[in-house]
Amino acid sequence: MNFLLVNDDGIESEGLHALANALATVGNVYVSAPATQQSGKSISISLMDSIRVNEYQVPNAVKAWRVDGTPADCTKVGIQKCAEEGAKIDVVFSGINRGSNLGCDTLYSGTVGAAIEAALHDRHAVAVSVNNHDAKHFDTACDLALQVIDYVMKLPVNIVVNINTPDLPPEEILGIKIATLGQTNYVDEFVCKEDDIYVLEGYIPDYSHVPDFIDIGANCKGYATVTPIQFDLTAHDYIEHVSEWNLKI
């Protein structure tokens, strides 16, 4: 099998290298990752700017490209470059991200955005994250990534699998929950640091009261979570309601 590995933390990220090592045991790994940190870029692409793409060395990768662009750019470039190499990508993995991508974070996440870009290119896709910005424990995330491959191949390509693990040794993780996305509400604001210069600052509230069938609740209690997500944002339950509005042209 051929895997494309992308991320938003950058091509030197420890999480990306850990996942490359794991995937190389079961298939051919290609890497297309950002030159610099690109967290929070969602599914943005470089429309008005040119980007630089260079071949790069990543251990256990057949080939790798360093992309001066967004995570979604990396997915586009990677699929294109692999095709030029004669390699059709079976599954795109995005991660392993340092920091969770739970609940509404998926709307901001460059990790999830890169995976959704893969789905838009009719490729199966998996986003993988560890819930700590200084994550040290990637074993469980790598193990789950390998476990889901056969299952993901049987899903429609518009379904992205979102994996989040606590930053704990495998023996300390309580189990796996198949969970829905939660409603994450950060306590944050843009703080003025000097004249006209603002920086976003805040913190994540305690979600320990949230039930285990919701990703933010399960993860903070010590469970790994797996959530199937899709990019159809239509509020289907309200289509009939809105069709009754008396709108005219």
C-alpha positions as CSV (number, residue, x, y, z in Angstrom):
1,M,0.0,0.0,0.0
2,N,1.0,3.6,-0.6
3,F,0.6,6.1,2.2
4,L,1.0,9.9,2.0
5,L,1.9,11.5,5.3
6,V,1.1,15.2,5.9
7,N,0.8,17.4,9.0
8,D,0.6,21.0,10.2
9,D,3.4,20.9,12.8
10,G,6.1,20.9,10.1
11,I,8.3,18.3,8.4
12,E,10.7,18.1,11.4
13,S,7.9,17.2,13.8
14,E,8.6,14.2,16.1
15,G,5.0,13.1,15.6
16,L,5.3,12.9,11.9
17,H,8.5,10.9,12.1
18,A,7.0,8.5,14.6
19,L,4.1,7.8,12.3
20,A,6.3,7.5,9.3
21,N,8.3,4.8,11.1
22,A,5.1,2.9,12.0
23,L,3.5,3.1,8.5
24,A,6.7,2.0,6.9
25,T,6.2,-1.4,8.5
26,V,3.1,-2.0,6.4
27,G,3.6,0.0,3.2
28,N,5.4,2.7,1.2
29,V,5.5,6.0,2.9
30,Y,5.6,9.4,1.1
31,V,5.8,12.6,3.0
32,S,4.6,16.1,2.0
33,A,4.8,18.5,5.0
34,P,5.1,22.2,5.7
35,A,8.4,23.9,6.0
36,T,7.2,25.7,9.2
37,Q,4.5,25.4,11.8
38,Q,1.1,25.8,10.3
39,S,-1.4,25.1,13.1
40,G,-4.8,26.7,12.9
41,K,-4.7,27.0,9.1
42,S,-7.8,24.7,8.6
43,I,-8.2,23.8,5.0
44,S,-6.8,27.1,3.6
45,I,-4.8,26.9,0.4
46,S,-2.3,29.3,-1.3
47,L,-4.4,31.0,-4.0
48,M,-2.5,34.3,-4.4
49,D,1.0,33.3,-3.4
50,S,3.5,31.0,-5.0
51,I,5.0,28.2,-2.9
52,R,8.4,26.5,-2.9
53,V,8.6,22.7,-3.0
54,N,11.9,20.9,-2.3
55,E,12.8,17.3,-2.0
56,Y,13.7,16.4,1.6
57,Q,15.0,13.5,3.6
58,V,12.7,11.9,6.1
59,P,13.7,8.5,7.6
60,N,11.7,5.6,6.3
61,A,10.0,7.6,3.6
62,V,10.4,6.5,-0.1
63,K,10.3,10.2,-1.0
64,A,9.5,13.4,0.9
65,W,8.8,17.0,-0.1
66,R,9.2,20.1,2.1
67,V,6.4,22.6,1.1
68,D,6.5,26.3,1.9
69,G,2.7,26.4,2.2
70,T,-0.4,25.3,4.2
71,P,-1.3,21.8,5.3
72,A,-3.9,21.5,2.6
73,D,-1.3,22.7,0.0
74,C,0.9,19.8,1.3
75,T,-1.9,17.3,0.5
76,K,-2.4,18.7,-3.0
77,V,1.4,18.7,-3.7
78,G,1.9,15.3,-2.2
79,I,-0.8,13.6,-4.2
80,Q,0.4,15.3,-7.4
81,K,4.1,14.4,-6.8
82,C,3.3,10.8,-5.9
83,A,1.3,10.5,-9.1
84,E,4.3,11.8,-11.0
85,E,6.4,9.1,-9.3
86,G,3.8,6.4,-10.4
87,A,2.5,5.9,-6.9
88,K,-1.3,6.1,-6.4
89,I,-1.9,7.0,-2.7
90,D,-4.3,4.6,-0.9
91,V,-4.6,6.5,2.4
92,V,-3.5,9.9,3.5
93,F,-2.5,10.2,7.2
94,S,-2.3,13.7,8.7
95,G,-0.2,13.9,11.9
96,I,0.7,12.9,14.5
97,N,-0.3,16.4,15.7
98,R,1.0,17.7,19.0
99,G,-2.2,18.9,20.6
100,S,-5.7,17.5,20.3
101,N,-8.2,18.1,17.5
102,L,-11.4,17.5,19.3
103,G,-14.9,19.1,19.0
104,C,-14.9,22.5,17.3
105,D,-11.1,22.4,17.0
106,T,-11.7,20.3,13.9
107,L,-12.9,23.5,12.2
108,Y,-9.6,25.3,12.8
109,S,-7.3,22.4,12.6
110,G,-4.6,22.3,9.9
111,T,-4.2,18.6,10.7
112,V,-7.9,17.9,10.0
113,G,-7.9,20.3,7.1
114,A,-5.1,18.4,5.4
115,A,-7.1,15.2,5.8
116,I,-10.3,16.8,4.4
117,E,-8.3,18.0,1.4
118,A,-7.3,14.4,0.8
119,A,-11.0,13.3,0.9
120,L,-11.8,16.1,-1.6
121,H,-9.2,14.3,-3.9
122,D,-11.1,11.0,-3.4
123,R,-8.5,9.6,-1.1
124,H,-9.2,7.8,2.2
125,A,-7.9,10.0,5.1
126,V,-7.1,9.7,8.8
127,A,-6.2,12.6,11.1
128,V,-4.1,11.6,14.2
129,S,-3.4,13.8,17.3
130,V,-2.1,13.5,20.8
131,N,-3.7,15.7,23.5
132,N,-0.6,17.7,24.6
133,H,1.3,20.4,22.8
134,D,4.4,19.0,24.3
135,A,3.4,15.4,23.6
136,K,5.9,12.6,24.4
137,H,3.8,9.5,24.0
138,F,3.1,8.5,20.3
139,D,2.9,4.7,20.7
140,T,-0.9,4.5,21.0
141,A,-1.5,6.9,18.2
142,C,0.7,5.0,15.9
143,D,-0.9,1.7,16.9
144,L,-4.4,3.0,16.3
145,A,-3.3,4.4,12.9
146,L,-2.1,1.0,11.8
147,Q,-5.2,-0.7,13.2
148,V,-7.7,1.4,11.3
149,I,-6.2,1.1,7.8
150,D,-8.2,-1.9,6.7
151,Y,-11.4,-0.4,8.1
152,V,-10.8,3.0,6.5
153,M,-10.3,1.4,3.1
154,K,-13.9,0.2,3.3
155,L,-15.4,3.6,4.1
156,P,-16.6,6.1,1.5
157,V,-13.8,8.5,0.7
158,N,-15.8,11.5,2.0
159,I,-15.5,10.1,5.5
160,V,-12.4,11.2,7.5
161,V,-11.4,9.3,10.6
162,N,-10.3,11.5,13.4
163,I,-8.1,9.9,16.1
164,N,-7.1,11.6,19.4
165,T,-5.1,9.9,22.2
166,P,-4.2,11.2,25.6
167,D,-0.5,11.9,26.1
168,L,0.0,8.8,28.3
169,P,1.9,5.5,28.1
170,P,-0.3,2.8,26.5
171,E,-0.8,1.0,29.8
172,E,-2.3,4.1,31.4
173,I,-4.9,4.8,28.6
174,L,-8.3,3.5,29.8
175,G,-9.5,2.3,26.4
176,I,-11.1,3.5,23.2
177,K,-14.3,5.4,22.7
178,I,-16.1,5.8,19.4
179,A,-17.3,9.4,20.0
180,T,-19.2,12.3,18.6
181,L,-17.6,15.8,18.3
182,G,-18.2,17.9,21.3
183,Q,-18.8,21.7,21.7
184,T,-15.4,23.1,22.7
185,N,-15.6,26.7,23.9
186,Y,-12.3,28.2,24.7
187,V,-12.0,31.1,27.2
188,D,-9.8,33.3,25.0
189,E,-9.4,36.8,23.6
190,F,-7.0,38.9,21.7
191,V,-4.7,40.7,24.2
192,C,-2.9,43.9,23.2
193,K,0.8,43.5,23.8
194,E,1.8,46.9,22.4
195,D,0.4,49.5,20.1
196,D,-1.8,47.8,17.5
197,I,-0.2,44.4,18.2
198,Y,-2.6,41.7,19.6
199,V,-2.0,38.1,20.5
200,L,-4.7,35.4,21.1
201,E,-4.5,34.1,24.6
202,G,-6.7,31.9,26.7
203,Y,-7.2,28.4,28.2
204,I,-9.3,25.3,27.7
205,P,-12.0,24.8,30.4
206,D,-12.4,21.6,32.4
207,Y,-14.5,19.1,30.3
208,S,-14.4,16.3,32.9
209,H,-18.2,16.6,33.3
210,V,-18.9,15.9,29.6
211,P,-20.1,12.3,28.9
212,D,-17.8,9.7,27.6
213,F,-19.6,9.3,24.3
214,I,-18.5,12.9,23.4
215,D,-14.8,13.2,22.3
216,I,-13.8,16.1,24.6
217,G,-15.2,14.3,27.6
218,A,-13.7,10.9,26.9
219,N,-10.3,12.2,26.0
220,C,-9.9,14.3,29.1
221,K,-10.8,11.3,31.3
222,G,-8.0,9.2,29.7
223,Y,-9.6,7.5,26.7
224,A,-8.5,7.5,23.1
225,T,-11.3,8.6,20.8
226,V,-12.1,7.7,17.2
227,T,-14.7,9.9,15.4
228,P,-15.8,9.7,11.8
229,I,-16.3,13.2,10.4
230,Q,-17.4,14.6,7.0
231,F,-17.3,18.0,5.3
232,D,-21.0,18.4,4.4
233,L,-21.9,21.4,6.6
234,T,-25.6,21.5,5.5
235,A,-28.1,21.6,8.3
236,H,-30.3,18.9,6.8
237,D,-32.9,19.1,9.5
238,Y,-33.7,22.7,8.5
239,I,-33.9,22.4,4.8
240,E,-37.6,21.8,4.9
241,H,-38.1,24.7,7.4
242,V,-36.1,27.2,5.3
243,S,-38.0,26.1,2.1
244,E,-41.1,27.5,3.8
245,W,-39.7,31.0,4.0
246,N,-41.5,33.5,1.8
247,L,-38.5,34.6,-0.2
248,K,-38.9,36.3,-3.6
249,I,-36.8,37.8,-6.3
